[in-house]
Amino acid sequence: MGPAQGQHAQHDSGHDEHSKDGVEHVLTLGPVTGRRQTLLMTSLLNASPVNVMEVLRGERDERPIANTKAASGLRALLEDGIFEQLGPAPRDPPLTIRASSLHASEHTYDLSLTALGQVRGLLVTQALRLLSVRHEMDNAFDEALLAWRADVGSNELTSYVDQLESDEWARLRTDVTAHCVTLKRSLGPLSSRWLPRTSLRAHQRLAGGSVVLRDVIDLMVGTTTSDQASVALLDVTTSPLGEGAERVMRYHALIQTLRSSTVPLRTSMFSTATGELWCSDVDDELLTRAVDDVLGALRAMAAIP
C-alpha cells in the first residue's frame, strides 16, 4: 500500500494525545510500501514537528554505496520506450514532460493552480530559500514577498498581487504565514556542510530532442562525489499530499539520476498544509517505476490530437 492509499485525514482531531505534562506529540512513522522504505509521517500543527532534515539525512553508517551505473540503463529504457511510442520521426516542437504532468489525474482540480494558490506556493518556496541559508525569517510573509519581487521583478503574478483587495491581501498574508510557520518548525537546521541548493533546475533531452524532461527540485542536500549515496531531494508543496505525490517523488529521483549519473539516497515531499512528510529510499525498483510513469505520461500526451 502506497502513501496515497494510507494517507491520514488531515489534522483529524481524533488522534491520541496528551502526555502527563500536557504536551501533544503525534508522529506516525512506518514502512508502507514494503522494501522500498517509504515513510509516512504526520505532524500536527500543535504537536512536536517531525524534523525533515533528520529524516532525509538519516544515519551515515546506514547509507549504501553510491550507485553510478544505473543512469545509462534508465536512459536506454526511456529511449526504447519513446521509440516504440513515437517512432523515428522527429518532433517539432518536442513533447515536454514536467513533474506536474505526473501529479494528478485530469479529473482532479488542484487549488494550487489558482492565482492565489500559485502566489502562495511561490512565497513558500522563497521562504525555503531563506531558511536554507539559515535566515531567521522573523516576518515570513514580508520577507518572502520581498525576496520574490527581487527574484522575478515584475510579471503577471506580481501585478495580480498589487491589485488585491484589502481582504484578499489579508487572507494571503495569513495563509502564507501559516504555511511558513509549518515549514520553519518542521524543516530543522540546515548545515552548510550539507551543501543545500534550492530551486535546482534540470532538463534531459531524449529521442534526439523530440522529448524533453524538465524538473525543478525545491531543495537538494548532499554531494554526488562521495563513495556513499548522500544526495537527498525535497519537494515542498502547499497542497495536501495525495494522488500523484509518489510519482512526483520518483520523477525527481529519475531526473537527478540522469543529470548527475549518481542515484540519490532519498526523495521526499513535505506538505506545509498538513505537516506530512513522505520519504522514499531510492532503489532500482523506484527508478524503473519512474521510467514507467514518464512513458505513461508521454503516451497520454501523444494521444492528444
KEZA-81804 format. One record per residue (C-alpha): residue number from 1; z, x, y. Coordinates in Angstrom, 3 decimals. Each point is the difference from the previous one (the first is absolute). Layout:
<recs>
<rec><k>NUM</k><pz>Z</pz><px>X</px><py>Y</py></rec>
...
</recs>
This chain:
<recs>
<rec><k>1</k><pz>0.000</pz><px>0.000</px><py>0.000</py></rec>
<rec><k>2</k><pz>-1.020</pz><px>1.460</px><py>3.392</py></rec>
<rec><k>3</k><pz>1.901</pz><px>-0.273</px><py>3.290</py></rec>
<rec><k>4</k><pz>-2.239</pz><px>-2.840</px><py>1.140</py></rec>
<rec><k>5</k><pz>1.318</pz><px>-2.049</px><py>-2.898</py></rec>
<rec><k>6</k><pz>3.590</pz><px>1.177</px><py>0.333</py></rec>
<rec><k>7</k><pz>0.314</pz><px>-0.390</px><py>3.729</py></rec>
<rec><k>8</k><pz>3.343</pz><px>-1.266</px><py>1.204</py></rec>
<rec><k>9</k><pz>0.181</pz><px>-2.936</px><py>2.373</py></rec>
<rec><k>10</k><pz>0.194</pz><px>1.566</px><py>3.425</py></rec>
<rec><k>11</k><pz>3.606</pz><px>0.231</px><py>1.191</py></rec>
<rec><k>12</k><pz>1.229</pz><px>-2.701</px><py>-2.358</py></rec>
<rec><k>13</k><pz>3.511</pz><px>-0.905</px><py>1.008</py></rec>
<rec><k>14</k><pz>0.904</pz><px>-0.397</px><py>-3.659</py></rec>
<rec><k>15</k><pz>0.337</pz><px>3.745</px><py>-0.688</py></rec>
<rec><k>16</k><pz>3.393</pz><px>1.135</px><py>-1.331</py></rec>
<rec><k>17</k><pz>1.989</pz><px>1.488</px><py>2.825</py></rec>
<rec><k>18</k><pz>3.344</pz><px>1.148</px><py>1.368</py></rec>
<rec><k>19</k><pz>2.049</pz><px>2.879</px><py>-1.225</py></rec>
<rec><k>20</k><pz>3.724</pz><px>-0.015</px><py>0.709</py></rec>
<rec><k>21</k><pz>-0.436</pz><px>1.589</px><py>3.421</py></rec>
<rec><k>22</k><pz>-2.601</pz><px>-2.605</px><py>0.943</py></rec>
<rec><k>23</k><pz>-2.963</pz><px>2.418</px><py>0.064</py></rec>
<rec><k>24</k><pz>-3.190</pz><px>-1.468</px><py>-1.506</py></rec>
<rec><k>25</k><pz>-2.171</pz><px>2.232</px><py>-2.129</py></rec>
<rec><k>26</k><pz>-2.946</pz><px>-1.533</px><py>-1.777</py></rec>
<rec><k>27</k><pz>-2.413</pz><px>2.400</px><py>-1.630</py></rec>
<rec><k>28</k><pz>-2.268</pz><px>-0.674</px><py>-2.930</py></rec>
<rec><k>29</k><pz>-1.435</pz><px>3.032</px><py>-1.759</py></rec>
<rec><k>30</k><pz>-1.803</pz><px>-0.090</px><py>-3.326</py></rec>
<rec><k>31</k><pz>-3.251</pz><px>0.645</px><py>-1.832</py></rec>
<rec><k>32</k><pz>-2.343</pz><px>-2.978</px><py>0.124</py></rec>
<rec><k>33</k><pz>-3.231</pz><px>1.385</px><py>-1.374</py></rec>
<rec><k>34</k><pz>1.077</pz><px>2.017</px><py>-2.984</py></rec>
<rec><k>35</k><pz>-0.717</pz><px>3.696</px><py>-0.065</py></rec>
<rec><k>36</k><pz>-1.685</pz><px>0.086</px><py>3.407</py></rec>
<rec><k>37</k><pz>3.434</pz><px>0.141</px><py>1.626</py></rec>
<rec><k>38</k><pz>-0.669</pz><px>-2.633</px><py>2.632</py></rec>
<rec><k>39</k><pz>3.216</pz><px>-0.874</px><py>1.799</py></rec>
<rec><k>40</k><pz>0.795</pz><px>-3.257</px><py>1.767</py></rec>
<rec><k>41</k><pz>2.687</pz><px>0.363</px><py>2.621</py></rec>
<rec><k>42</k><pz>1.356</pz><px>-2.658</px><py>2.290</py></rec>
<rec><k>43</k><pz>2.341</pz><px>0.703</px><py>2.870</py></rec>
<rec><k>44</k><pz>1.235</pz><px>-2.956</px><py>2.023</py></rec>
<rec><k>45</k><pz>0.123</pz><px>0.319</px><py>3.748</py></rec>
<rec><k>46</k><pz>3.801</pz><px>-0.348</px><py>-0.026</py></rec>
<rec><k>47</k><pz>0.454</pz><px>2.325</px><py>-2.974</py></rec>
<rec><k>48</k><pz>0.084</pz><px>3.760</px><py>-0.410</py></rec>
<rec><k>49</k><pz>-3.695</pz><px>0.925</px><py>0.125</py></rec>
<rec><k>50</k><pz>-1.878</pz><px>1.903</px><py>-2.655</py></rec>
<rec><k>51</k><pz>-0.839</pz><px>3.541</px><py>1.127</py></rec>
<rec><k>52</k><pz>-3.776</pz><px>0.099</px><py>-0.228</py></rec>
<rec><k>53</k><pz>-0.328</pz><px>3.756</px><py>0.302</py></rec>
<rec><k>54</k><pz>2.584</pz><px>0.667</px><py>-2.706</py></rec>
<rec><k>55</k><pz>-1.998</pz><px>-2.185</px><py>-2.385</py></rec>
<rec><k>56</k><pz>-3.331</pz><px>1.607</px><py>0.905</py></rec>
<rec><k>57</k><pz>1.200</pz><px>3.584</px><py>-0.261</py></rec>
<rec><k>58</k><pz>2.135</pz><px>-0.524</px><py>-3.098</py></rec>
<rec><k>59</k><pz>1.548</pz><px>2.886</px><py>-1.895</py></rec>
<rec><k>60</k><pz>-1.865</pz><px>3.291</px><py>0.308</py></rec>
<rec><k>61</k><pz>0.805</pz><px>0.983</px><py>-3.588</py></rec>
<rec><k>62</k><pz>-1.652</pz><px>-3.167</px><py>-1.326</py></rec>
<rec><k>63</k><pz>-3.372</pz><px>0.478</px><py>1.671</py></rec>
<rec><k>64</k><pz>-2.968</pz><px>0.619</px><py>-2.309</py></rec>
<rec><k>65</k><pz>-2.410</pz><px>2.922</px><py>0.215</py></rec>
<rec><k>66</k><pz>-2.667</pz><px>-0.635</px><py>2.643</py></rec>
<rec><k>67</k><pz>-3.134</pz><px>-1.569</px><py>-1.490</py></rec>
<rec><k>68</k><pz>-3.075</pz><px>1.606</px><py>1.539</py></rec>
<rec><k>69</k><pz>-2.482</pz><px>-1.004</px><py>-2.704</py></rec>
<rec><k>70</k><pz>-0.150</pz><px>-3.800</px><py>0.249</py></rec>
<rec><k>71</k><pz>-2.078</pz><px>-0.312</px><py>3.182</py></rec>
<rec><k>72</k><pz>-3.330</pz><px>1.014</px><py>-1.544</py></rec>
<rec><k>73</k><pz>0.352</pz><px>-2.476</px><py>-2.854</py></rec>
<rec><k>74</k><pz>0.938</pz><px>-2.816</px><py>2.376</py></rec>
<rec><k>75</k><pz>-2.991</pz><px>0.755</px><py>2.191</py></rec>
<rec><k>76</k><pz>-2.264</pz><px>-0.054</px><py>-3.048</py></rec>
<rec><k>77</k><pz>1.390</pz><px>-3.404</px><py>-1.042</py></rec>
<rec><k>78</k><pz>-0.673</pz><px>-1.346</px><py>3.470</py></rec>
<rec><k>79</k><pz>-3.511</pz><px>1.433</px><py>0.156</py></rec>
<rec><k>80</k><pz>-0.883</pz><px>-1.439</px><py>-3.421</py></rec>
<rec><k>81</k><pz>1.435</pz><px>-3.403</px><py>0.852</py></rec>
<rec><k>82</k><pz>-1.808</pz><px>-0.132</px><py>3.334</py></rec>
<rec><k>83</k><pz>-3.302</pz><px>0.958</px><py>-1.627</py></rec>
<rec><k>84</k><pz>0.411</pz><px>-2.791</px><py>-2.560</py></rec>
<rec><k>85</k><pz>0.578</pz><px>-2.540</px><py>2.757</py></rec>
<rec><k>86</k><pz>-2.334</pz><px>1.141</px><py>2.764</py></rec>
<rec><k>87</k><pz>-2.641</pz><px>2.046</px><py>-1.777</py></rec>
<rec><k>88</k><pz>-1.665</pz><px>3.105</px><py>1.488</py></rec>
<rec><k>89</k><pz>-1.318</pz><px>-1.565</px><py>3.218</py></rec>
<rec><k>90</k><pz>1.849</pz><px>1.230</px><py>3.119</py></rec>
<rec><k>91</k><pz>1.935</pz><px>-2.466</px><py>2.150</py></rec>
<rec><k>92</k><pz>-0.416</pz><px>-0.069</px><py>3.762</py></rec>
<rec><k>93</k><pz>2.432</pz><px>-0.904</px><py>1.403</py></rec>
<rec><k>94</k><pz>2.372</pz><px>1.119</px><py>-2.749</py></rec>
<rec><k>95</k><pz>2.559</pz><px>-2.255</px><py>-1.642</py></rec>
<rec><k>96</k><pz>3.399</pz><px>0.879</px><py>1.445</py></rec>
<rec><k>97</k><pz>3.260</pz><px>-0.621</px><py>-1.853</py></rec>
<rec><k>98</k><pz>3.420</pz><px>0.175</px><py>1.626</py></rec>
<rec><k>99</k><pz>3.521</pz><px>-0.747</px><py>-1.170</py></rec>
<rec><k>100</k><pz>-0.351</pz><px>-3.436</px><py>1.581</py></rec>
<rec><k>101</k><pz>-2.914</pz><px>-0.671</px><py>-2.374</py></rec>
<rec><k>102</k><pz>2.523</pz><px>0.064</px><py>-2.856</py></rec>
<rec><k>103</k><pz>3.014</pz><px>-1.574</px><py>1.658</py></rec>
<rec><k>104</k><pz>-0.275</pz><px>-3.714</px><py>-0.743</py></rec>
<rec><k>105</k><pz>-2.235</pz><px>-2.696</px><py>-1.358</py></rec>
<rec><k>106</k><pz>-2.504</pz><px>-1.717</px><py>2.233</py></rec>
<rec><k>107</k><pz>2.123</pz><px>-3.154</px><py>-0.134</py></rec>
<rec><k>108</k><pz>3.063</pz><px>1.674</px><py>1.524</py></rec>
<rec><k>109</k><pz>0.610</pz><px>-0.365</px><py>3.721</py></rec>
<rec><k>110</k><pz>1.722</pz><px>3.105</px><py>1.330</py></rec>
<rec><k>111</k><pz>2.038</pz><px>-0.518</px><py>3.164</py></rec>
<rec><k>112</k><pz>-0.381</pz><px>3.715</px><py>0.770</py></rec>
<rec><k>113</k><pz>-3.677</pz><px>-0.694</px><py>0.769</py></rec>
<rec><k>114</k><pz>0.906</pz><px>-2.047</px><py>3.085</py></rec>
<rec><k>115</k><pz>-0.061</pz><px>1.795</px><py>3.339</py></rec>
<rec><k>116</k><pz>3.794</pz><px>-0.040</px><py>0.301</py></rec>
<rec><k>117</k><pz>0.285</pz><px>1.180</px><py>-3.597</py></rec>
<rec><k>118</k><pz>-2.368</pz><px>2.889</px><py>0.670</py></rec>
<rec><k>119</k><pz>1.936</pz><px>1.050</px><py>3.100</py></rec>
<rec><k>120</k><pz>3.272</pz><px>-0.210</px><py>-1.912</py></rec>
<rec><k>121</k><pz>-1.411</pz><px>2.205</px><py>-2.757</py></rec>
<rec><k>122</k><pz>-1.369</pz><px>2.552</px><py>2.458</py></rec>
<rec><k>123</k><pz>3.323</pz><px>0.241</px><py>1.836</py></rec>
<rec><k>124</k><pz>1.967</pz><px>0.445</px><py>-3.218</py></rec>
<rec><k>125</k><pz>-2.456</pz><px>2.749</px><py>-0.981</py></rec>
<rec><k>126</k><pz>0.722</pz><px>1.696</px><py>3.311</py></rec>
<rec><k>127</k><pz>3.714</pz><px>-0.340</px><py>-0.712</py></rec>
<rec><k>128</k><pz>-0.536</pz><px>1.734</px><py>-3.341</py></rec>
<rec><k>129</k><pz>-1.789</pz><px>2.842</px><py>1.754</py></rec>
<rec><k>130</k><pz>2.912</pz><px>0.402</px><py>2.421</py></rec>
<rec><k>131</k><pz>2.534</pz><px>-0.029</px><py>-2.824</py></rec>
<rec><k>132</k><pz>-2.024</pz><px>2.577</px><py>-1.937</py></rec>
<rec><k>133</k><pz>0.607</pz><px>2.520</px><py>2.798</py></rec>
<rec><k>134</k><pz>3.710</pz><px>-0.938</px><py>-0.008</py></rec>
<rec><k>135</k><pz>-0.118</pz><px>-1.930</px><py>3.238</py></rec>
<rec><k>136</k><pz>3.120</pz><px>-2.162</px><py>0.314</py></rec>
<rec><k>137</k><pz>-1.934</pz><px>-2.987</px><py>1.403</py></rec>
<rec><k>138</k><pz>2.788</pz><px>-1.787</px><py>1.883</py></rec>
<rec><k>139</k><pz>-2.351</pz><px>-2.650</px><py>1.404</py></rec>
<rec><k>140</k><pz>-2.426</pz><px>-0.596</px><py>-2.834</py></rec>
<rec><k>141</k><pz>-2.345</pz><px>-2.515</px><py>1.604</py></rec>
<rec><k>142</k><pz>-0.484</pz><px>1.756</px><py>3.343</py></rec>
<rec><k>143</k><pz>-0.364</pz><px>3.446</px><py>-1.552</py></rec>
<rec><k>144</k><pz>-2.445</pz><px>-1.166</px><py>-2.669</py></rec>
<rec><k>145</k><pz>-2.019</pz><px>-1.908</px><py>2.603</py></rec>
<rec><k>146</k><pz>-0.150</pz><px>3.059</px><py>2.264</py></rec>
<rec><k>147</k><pz>-1.075</pz><px>2.226</px><py>-2.902</py></rec>
<rec><k>148</k><pz>-2.658</pz><px>-2.509</px><py>-1.037</py></rec>
<rec><k>149</k><pz>-1.486</pz><px>-0.230</px><py>3.496</py></rec>
<rec><k>150</k><pz>-0.024</pz><px>3.796</px><py>0.295</py></rec>
<rec><k>151</k><pz>-1.739</pz><px>0.228</px><py>-3.352</py></rec>
<rec><k>152</k><pz>-2.770</pz><px>-2.593</px><py>0.414</py></rec>
<rec><k>153</k><pz>-0.365</pz><px>-0.437</px><py>3.760</py></rec>
<rec><k>154</k><pz>-1.510</pz><px>-3.386</px><py>0.785</py></rec>
<rec><k>155</k><pz>-1.637</pz><px>-2.247</px><py>-2.551</py></rec>
<rec><k>156</k><pz>-0.240</pz><px>-3.648</px><py>-0.975</py></rec>
<rec><k>157</k><pz>3.486</pz><px>-0.134</px><py>-1.481</py></rec>
<rec><k>158</k><pz>1.714</pz><px>1.707</px><py>2.945</py></rec>
<rec><k>159</k><pz>-1.727</pz><px>-2.489</px><py>2.292</py></rec>
<rec><k>160</k><pz>1.238</pz><px>-2.787</px><py>-2.258</py></rec>
<rec><k>161</k><pz>3.579</pz><px>1.269</px><py>0.329</py></rec>
<rec><k>162</k><pz>-0.330</pz><px>0.232</px><py>3.783</py></rec>
<rec><k>163</k><pz>-0.956</pz><px>-3.681</px><py>0.139</py></rec>
<rec><k>164</k><pz>2.877</pz><px>-1.327</px><py>-2.122</py></rec>
<rec><k>165</k><pz>2.134</pz><px>-2.762</px><py>1.476</py></rec>
<rec><k>166</k><pz>3.658</pz><px>0.806</px><py>0.544</py></rec>
<rec><k>167</k><pz>1.164</pz><px>-1.917</px><py>-3.090</py></rec>
<rec><k>168</k><pz>-2.631</pz><px>1.715</px><py>-2.186</py></rec>
<rec><k>169</k><pz>0.992</pz><px>3.364</px><py>1.440</py></rec>
<rec><k>170</k><pz>3.670</pz><px>-0.661</px><py>-0.771</py></rec>
<rec><k>171</k><pz>-0.898</pz><px>-1.101</px><py>-3.532</py></rec>
<rec><k>172</k><pz>-2.047</pz><px>3.159</px><py>-0.570</py></rec>
<rec><k>173</k><pz>2.828</pz><px>2.196</px><py>1.315</py></rec>
<rec><k>174</k><pz>2.559</pz><px>-1.664</px><py>-2.247</py></rec>
<rec><k>175</k><pz>-2.280</pz><px>0.128</px><py>-3.032</py></rec>
<rec><k>176</k><pz>-0.980</pz><px>3.645</px><py>0.402</py></rec>
<rec><k>177</k><pz>3.586</pz><px>1.049</px><py>0.691</py></rec>
<rec><k>178</k><pz>1.190</pz><px>-1.682</px><py>-3.216</py></rec>
<rec><k>179</k><pz>-2.693</pz><px>1.714</px><py>-2.077</py></rec>
<rec><k>180</k><pz>0.781</pz><px>3.378</px><py>1.588</py></rec>
<rec><k>181</k><pz>3.708</pz><px>-0.410</px><py>-0.705</py></rec>
<rec><k>182</k><pz>-0.769</pz><px>-0.610</px><py>-3.681</py></rec>
<rec><k>183</k><pz>-2.309</pz><px>3.030</px><py>-0.080</py></rec>
<rec><k>184</k><pz>2.458</pz><px>2.315</px><py>1.757</py></rec>
<rec><k>185</k><pz>2.997</pz><px>-0.899</px><py>-2.133</py></rec>
<rec><k>186</k><pz>-1.944</pz><px>0.222</px><py>-3.268</py></rec>
<rec><k>187</k><pz>-2.300</pz><px>2.990</px><py>0.517</py></rec>
<rec><k>188</k><pz>2.628</pz><px>2.716</px><py>-0.151</py></rec>
<rec><k>189</k><pz>-0.135</pz><px>3.456</px><py>1.581</py></rec>
<rec><k>190</k><pz>-3.334</pz><px>1.801</px><py>-0.009</py></rec>
<rec><k>191</k><pz>0.376</pz><px>3.742</px><py>-0.275</py></rec>
<rec><k>192</k><pz>-2.717</pz><px>2.121</px><py>1.620</py></rec>
<rec><k>193</k><pz>-0.007</pz><px>2.024</px><py>-3.250</py></rec>
<rec><k>194</k><pz>-1.631</pz><px>-3.018</px><py>-1.672</py></rec>
<rec><k>195</k><pz>-3.013</pz><px>0.350</px><py>2.318</py></rec>
<rec><k>196</k><pz>-0.174</pz><px>-3.676</px><py>1.037</py></rec>
<rec><k>197</k><pz>-3.465</pz><px>-1.161</px><py>1.145</py></rec>
<rec><k>198</k><pz>-0.682</pz><px>-3.458</px><py>1.377</py></rec>
<rec><k>199</k><pz>-3.123</pz><px>-2.158</px><py>0.314</py></rec>
<rec><k>200</k><pz>-1.898</pz><px>2.389</px><py>-2.251</py></rec>
<rec><k>201</k><pz>-3.657</pz><px>-1.045</px><py>-0.181</py></rec>
<rec><k>202</k><pz>-2.248</pz><px>0.840</px><py>-2.932</py></rec>
<rec><k>203</k><pz>-3.418</pz><px>-1.002</px><py>-1.274</py></rec>
<rec><k>204</k><pz>-2.080</pz><px>0.724</px><py>-3.066</py></rec>
<rec><k>205</k><pz>-3.776</pz><px>-0.409</px><py>-0.264</py></rec>
<rec><k>206</k><pz>-1.333</pz><px>-0.977</px><py>-3.413</py></rec>
<rec><k>207</k><pz>-3.415</pz><px>-0.721</px><py>-1.513</py></rec>
<rec><k>208</k><pz>-1.760</pz><px>2.177</px><py>2.531</py></rec>
<rec><k>209</k><pz>1.678</pz><px>-1.818</px><py>2.887</py></rec>
<rec><k>210</k><pz>-0.775</pz><px>-3.523</px><py>-1.212</py></rec>
<rec><k>211</k><pz>3.735</pz><px>-0.682</px><py>-0.401</py></rec>
<rec><k>212</k><pz>2.738</pz><px>1.201</px><py>2.332</py></rec>
<rec><k>213</k><pz>3.701</pz><px>-0.229</px><py>-0.813</py></rec>
<rec><k>214</k><pz>2.180</pz><px>0.042</px><py>3.100</py></rec>
<rec><k>215</k><pz>3.775</pz><px>0.139</px><py>0.207</py></rec>
<rec><k>216</k><pz>2.890</pz><px>0.478</px><py>2.402</py></rec>
<rec><k>217</k><pz>3.365</pz><px>1.084</px><py>-1.405</py></rec>
<rec><k>218</k><pz>2.909</pz><px>-0.930</px><py>2.257</py></rec>
<rec><k>219</k><pz>2.227</pz><px>2.886</px><py>-1.108</py></rec>
<rec><k>220</k><pz>-0.521</pz><px>2.924</px><py>-2.356</py></rec>
<rec><k>221</k><pz>2.580</pz><px>2.646</px><py>-0.837</py></rec>
<rec><k>222</k><pz>-0.161</pz><px>3.066</px><py>-2.223</py></rec>
<rec><k>223</k><pz>-2.621</pz><px>2.636</px><py>-0.644</py></rec>
<rec><k>224</k><pz>-2.955</pz><px>0.391</px><py>-2.364</py></rec>
<rec><k>225</k><pz>0.524</pz><px>3.764</px><py>-0.257</py></rec>
<rec><k>226</k><pz>3.139</pz><px>-0.217</px><py>-2.139</py></rec>
<rec><k>227</k><pz>-0.009</pz><px>0.610</px><py>-3.763</py></rec>
<rec><k>228</k><pz>1.813</pz><px>-3.332</px><py>-0.340</py></rec>
<rec><k>229</k><pz>-1.264</pz><px>-3.399</px><py>1.119</py></rec>
<rec><k>230</k><pz>1.715</pz><px>-0.644</px><py>3.326</py></rec>
<rec><k>231</k><pz>-2.236</pz><px>-2.232</px><py>2.145</py></rec>
<rec><k>232</k><pz>1.380</pz><px>-3.492</px><py>0.585</py></rec>
<rec><k>233</k><pz>-1.919</pz><px>-2.782</px><py>1.760</py></rec>
<rec><k>234</k><pz>1.520</pz><px>-2.893</px><py>1.944</py></rec>
<rec><k>235</k><pz>-1.749</pz><px>-3.111</px><py>1.293</py></rec>
<rec><k>236</k><pz>2.070</pz><px>-2.046</px><py>2.456</py></rec>
<rec><k>237</k><pz>-0.856</pz><px>-3.674</px><py>0.413</py></rec>
<rec><k>238</k><pz>1.501</pz><px>-2.687</px><py>2.212</py></rec>
<rec><k>239</k><pz>-0.901</pz><px>-2.667</px><py>-2.567</py></rec>
<rec><k>240</k><pz>1.951</pz><px>-0.828</px><py>-3.162</py></rec>
<rec><k>241</k><pz>-1.159</pz><px>1.887</px><py>-3.065</py></rec>
<rec><k>242</k><pz>-2.110</pz><px>-2.157</px><py>-2.236</py></rec>
<rec><k>243</k><pz>-3.382</pz><px>-0.330</px><py>-1.615</py></rec>
<rec><k>244</k><pz>-2.043</pz><px>3.137</px><py>0.415</py></rec>
<rec><k>245</k><pz>2.833</pz><px>2.365</px><py>0.944</py></rec>
<rec><k>246</k><pz>-0.228</pz><px>1.945</px><py>-3.257</py></rec>
<rec><k>247</k><pz>-3.767</pz><px>0.327</px><py>0.391</py></rec>
<rec><k>248</k><pz>0.471</pz><px>1.470</px><py>3.474</py></rec>
<rec><k>249</k><pz>2.563</pz><px>2.475</px><py>-1.329</py></rec>
<rec><k>250</k><pz>-2.410</pz><px>1.070</px><py>-2.729</py></rec>
<rec><k>251</k><pz>-2.860</pz><px>0.297</px><py>2.510</py></rec>
<rec><k>252</k><pz>2.019</pz><px>2.351</px><py>2.217</py></rec>
<rec><k>253</k><pz>0.766</pz><px>2.195</px><py>-3.016</py></rec>
<rec><k>254</k><pz>-3.669</pz><px>0.062</px><py>-1.055</py></rec>
<rec><k>255</k><pz>-1.323</pz><px>0.947</px><py>3.438</py></rec>
<rec><k>256</k><pz>2.616</pz><px>2.713</px><py>0.412</py></rec>
<rec><k>257</k><pz>-0.899</pz><px>1.408</px><py>-3.423</py></rec>
<rec><k>258</k><pz>-3.723</pz><px>0.040</px><py>0.838</py></rec>
<rec><k>259</k><pz>0.672</pz><px>1.472</px><py>3.438</py></rec>
<rec><k>260</k><pz>2.316</pz><px>2.811</px><py>-1.030</py></rec>
<rec><k>261</k><pz>-0.853</pz><px>0.458</px><py>-3.707</py></rec>
<rec><k>262</k><pz>3.749</pz><px>-0.248</px><py>-0.705</py></rec>
<rec><k>263</k><pz>1.685</pz><px>-3.098</px><py>-1.434</py></rec>
<rec><k>264</k><pz>2.882</pz><px>-1.224</px><py>2.190</py></rec>
<rec><k>265</k><pz>3.498</pz><px>-0.326</px><py>-1.375</py></rec>
<rec><k>266</k><pz>0.607</pz><px>-3.582</px><py>1.145</py></rec>
<rec><k>267</k><pz>-1.607</pz><px>-2.833</px><py>1.917</py></rec>
<rec><k>268</k><pz>1.992</pz><px>-2.761</px><py>1.642</py></rec>
<rec><k>269</k><pz>0.045</pz><px>-2.965</px><py>2.346</py></rec>
<rec><k>270</k><pz>2.872</pz><px>-1.160</px><py>2.206</py></rec>
<rec><k>271</k><pz>0.247</pz><px>-3.398</px><py>1.689</py></rec>
<rec><k>272</k><pz>1.812</pz><px>-0.162</px><py>3.328</py></rec>
<rec><k>273</k><pz>-0.024</pz><px>-3.779</px><py>-0.382</py></rec>
<rec><k>274</k><pz>2.194</pz><px>-0.047</px><py>-3.112</py></rec>
<rec><k>275</k><pz>1.380</pz><px>3.503</px><py>-0.478</py></rec>
<rec><k>276</k><pz>-1.781</pz><px>0.318</px><py>-3.345</py></rec>
<rec><k>277</k><pz>-1.270</pz><px>3.313</px><py>-1.327</py></rec>
<rec><k>278</k><pz>-2.483</pz><px>0.254</px><py>-2.864</py></rec>
<rec><k>279</k><pz>-0.489</pz><px>3.511</px><py>-1.329</py></rec>
<rec><k>280</k><pz>-2.123</pz><px>1.319</px><py>-2.882</py></rec>
<rec><k>281</k><pz>-0.266</pz><px>3.432</px><py>-1.561</py></rec>
<rec><k>282</k><pz>-3.670</pz><px>0.976</px><py>-0.018</py></rec>
<rec><k>283</k><pz>-1.460</pz><px>0.659</px><py>-3.447</py></rec>
<rec><k>284</k><pz>-3.345</pz><px>-0.223</px><py>-1.794</py></rec>
<rec><k>285</k><pz>0.406</pz><px>-3.692</px><py>-0.759</py></rec>
<rec><k>286</k><pz>0.679</pz><px>-0.904</px><py>3.627</py></rec>
<rec><k>287</k><pz>-3.001</pz><px>1.981</px><py>1.231</py></rec>
<rec><k>288</k><pz>-2.310</pz><px>-1.498</px><py>-2.633</py></rec>
<rec><k>289</k><pz>1.120</pz><px>-3.472</px><py>1.072</py></rec>
<rec><k>290</k><pz>-0.730</pz><px>0.997</px><py>3.600</py></rec>
<rec><k>291</k><pz>-3.580</pz><px>0.853</px><py>-0.999</py></rec>
<rec><k>292</k><pz>-0.302</pz><px>-3.437</px><py>-1.630</py></rec>
<rec><k>293</k><pz>1.381</pz><px>-1.594</px><py>3.190</py></rec>
<rec><k>294</k><pz>-2.635</pz><px>1.742</px><py>2.120</py></rec>
<rec><k>295</k><pz>-2.843</pz><px>-0.917</px><py>-2.335</py></rec>
<rec><k>296</k><pz>1.219</pz><px>-3.611</px><py>-0.068</py></rec>
<rec><k>297</k><pz>0.046</pz><px>-0.161</px><py>3.793</py></rec>
<rec><k>298</k><pz>-3.432</pz><px>1.607</px><py>0.111</py></rec>
<rec><k>299</k><pz>-1.321</pz><px>-2.547</px><py>-2.489</py></rec>
<rec><k>300</k><pz>1.238</pz><px>-2.826</px><py>2.205</py></rec>
<rec><k>301</k><pz>-1.527</pz><px>1.554</px><py>3.128</py></rec>
<rec><k>302</k><pz>-3.358</pz><px>0.640</px><py>-1.662</py></rec>
<rec><k>303</k><pz>-0.164</pz><px>-3.629</px><py>-1.122</py></rec>
<rec><k>304</k><pz>0.191</pz><px>-1.257</px><py>3.601</py></rec>
<rec><k>305</k><pz>-3.566</pz><px>-0.688</px><py>1.213</py></rec>
</recs>
